[in-house]
Amino acid sequence: MEEFIQSVSNREWASLLWLIAIIAVINVKGPIRRSLVGVLRAFFKPVIVMPLLIAAIYAAGEIYLLHKIGWWSIANLKSTVLWIVTFAFVAMFEVVSIKDHKVGLGKIARDILTVTTVFLFITELYSFSLAIEIIAIPLVTFLAAMFEVAKLRPEHAPVSKLLGAVLSLIGLTYFGFSLSLTIEKFDETATWANALEFLIPLLLSVGFLPFLYGWRLFVAYSSTFATISIFGLDQGLAPYARWLALIYIRDDLDLLERWRKAIQSTRPSSKAELKHSLVALQALKSREASPPVVLPRDGWSPYLAMQFMTDMGHDTGYYQHSFDAEWFACSPMREICGGEIWKNNLAYYIEGHEHAATTLKLKLNINDPAHSREAEDTFLIGCIHLLEQSVSIDAVERMKLRIAGLETFSEAIPFGSVALSRDDFKGGIEGGYSRKFEIRRGERQQGLGI
């Protein structure tokens, strides 16, 4: 225990004293105490506590292995507890909240060892006197909180920059003080014990990655089947759906999410229909990996059309079945200026059939006419870009003046047409309207009427 106490720095003692002071204030203030009790009751639910307990048991297994080889002792207890709270538990929430499953776990793995990790380790080697740390901690916390609040509003940008510079200076001061003492007392600092203090959290983090992998799969499967059991799938088919997922989907969480949406959309009523929906998605993924060539007379490759507007910030997601023979993909509505309540927005749509996209559409909604100029400028740039990507630079040269003038027109192109139109809103927002730039190509021109 003496080793553990000696491993606690002045900065950590100061943090502990402030924590005790805050708890004391909370106990004195009745309303705050009751609110805190409510929060703690909400947190200590089995659905939250059990995964954290299992994670702690897994971490204990890692610690036991390090102890067996002589790399972990009670002197490392402090850094281990901090690692469990600040990395293990936080990573569990982070890995399931990142929408892109392909980068979620990889991002955490890359963040294990960075320049920041080394910077923080050196900074924590030495601390100021207890009195200075007691004064500094609330001051730095207050400045950091102000900095985060200032970042929320563009008009506070000058304050945000100033606070950012001040916090950077404080961080460099901590680092410089610790680094100078490290160099001055190099023989005392360059010890195997300090090396282990640096290595143990890194080794624990790397060893924790398999647990995070399994945890992410468990959460994804649990949420998927909880959802489809309520919306879209007969309870009697749920066990068969789980079996199909485990056998055919395994760890492809992207395919699992797409299958969930397909089930909610098609509502299969038999095992055959359920399996067909998954097989069809697997075939679609294979086609996406090696998109077939689509001749201009038939339209565009949907997977090529999905990339036309990515440089402009329009990610359409997947090309998917809608109903009957119609397929579509669309980007989220991208807000472009506007007032506090109503924002102008712009979205990109792709429509067609299973094998080809036949309609490309860029639609602008002016919900705040007072701020229409910037939105229309963005719309014009998008129209020119889409025309160049989907047809040709010659088509741009031929139509750019009509597009720049926001002129309502329709003009033929090989195997199709280009049209620009405006529709005023009927009722609702006064003076509101929409503009639609539409490129059609191919014999089967089917639309969703967006």
Secondary structure as GFF3:
##gff-version 3
##sequence-region A 1 450
A	DSSP	alpha_helix	2	7	.	.	.	ID=ss1
A	DSSP	alpha_helix	10	28	.	.	.	ID=ss2
A	DSSP	alpha_helix	30	43	.	.	.	ID=ss3
A	DSSP	alpha_helix	46	68	.	.	.	ID=ss4
A	DSSP	three_ten_helix	74	76	.	.	.	ID=ss5
A	DSSP	alpha_helix	77	83	.	.	.	ID=ss6
A	DSSP	pi_helix	84	88	.	.	.	ID=ss7
A	DSSP	alpha_helix	89	97	.	.	.	ID=ss8
A	DSSP	alpha_helix	101	111	.	.	.	ID=ss9
A	DSSP	alpha_helix	115	125	.	.	.	ID=ss10
A	DSSP	alpha_helix	130	150	.	.	.	ID=ss11
A	DSSP	three_ten_helix	154	156	.	.	.	ID=ss12
A	DSSP	alpha_helix	157	184	.	.	.	ID=ss13
A	DSSP	alpha_helix	186	189	.	.	.	ID=ss14
A	DSSP	alpha_helix	192	230	.	.	.	ID=ss15
A	DSSP	three_ten_helix	235	237	.	.	.	ID=ss16
A	DSSP	alpha_helix	238	244	.	.	.	ID=ss17
A	DSSP	pi_helix	245	249	.	.	.	ID=ss18
A	DSSP	alpha_helix	253	266	.	.	.	ID=ss19
A	DSSP	alpha_helix	271	289	.	.	.	ID=ss20
A	DSSP	three_ten_helix	296	298	.	.	.	ID=ss21
A	DSSP	alpha_helix	302	305	.	.	.	ID=ss22
A	DSSP	three_ten_helix	310	312	.	.	.	ID=ss23
A	DSSP	beta_strand	320	323	.	.	.	ID=ss24
A	DSSP	beta_strand	326	330	.	.	.	ID=ss25
A	DSSP	beta_strand	334	338	.	.	.	ID=ss26
A	DSSP	beta_strand	343	352	.	.	.	ID=ss27
A	DSSP	beta_strand	357	366	.	.	.	ID=ss28
A	DSSP	three_ten_helix	369	371	.	.	.	ID=ss29
A	DSSP	alpha_helix	372	390	.	.	.	ID=ss30
A	DSSP	alpha_helix	393	404	.	.	.	ID=ss31
A	DSSP	beta_strand	409	413	.	.	.	ID=ss32
A	DSSP	beta_strand	416	424	.	.	.	ID=ss33
A	DSSP	beta_strand	433	441	.	.	.	ID=ss34
###
